[in-house]
């Protein structure tokens, strides 16, 4: 069933995000992703609508103090994860270090991150790390570096610290 858009904007007032999408388009893309992965529900949709009304350009949210970014409720975190993985939101290393990315393995499917993490997993397997260690490490370190830098894993070596 198609979702009804409930943004309280006047015609011509649509905010364009850092990714070039209008907030309403971000909402629809997120709802489509939820539906495609069997995770859509009214709570997530309401939280996404509220977040995108407040932050029509999520990059503005990412510029807020850490305490404000961490104040996003648990019902909003799936949207934030979606925005990080699929729309290039860079929430800051401070945020990424504070948050558990519990749905990251499901969320990176069909994203630019998938082949990058696959490369990491393959290389760590070649080095003899167990599957458990590869998966635990992959979701903790490289995925966060990839999200924040927006660079492929092969370029992370050249990122200034």
C-alpha angles and dihedrals in degrees: 000000000000117000121241113232112235104181114143096223129129119235109280093021096096110136115226113221129222088262090056094251127122113242090247089056090050090052092050092047090050093048090048090052091050091050092047091053095042094245105110118128138155094253094056091045094051091047091049092049091050093046093049092046088054096038108026086169105045090200086072088056089052089057093058122103114279093251090057093048091048090051090073105115126242090257089060097049095082089058092048091049090049091050092049095048102036107023103037098248109168106200096181132265090262091061093043091053092051098048129073109223096210097163096044097111092055094040098052091060108113092009132112087255095065098076090041093054091042087057090051092047092049094049093047090049089052088053090055102255116151121248090250092054093044093052095043093048094042092057094045109044119011096040090054092048091048093049095048099041098036087214130126115258091252089063097049091089089066096050110113114236 
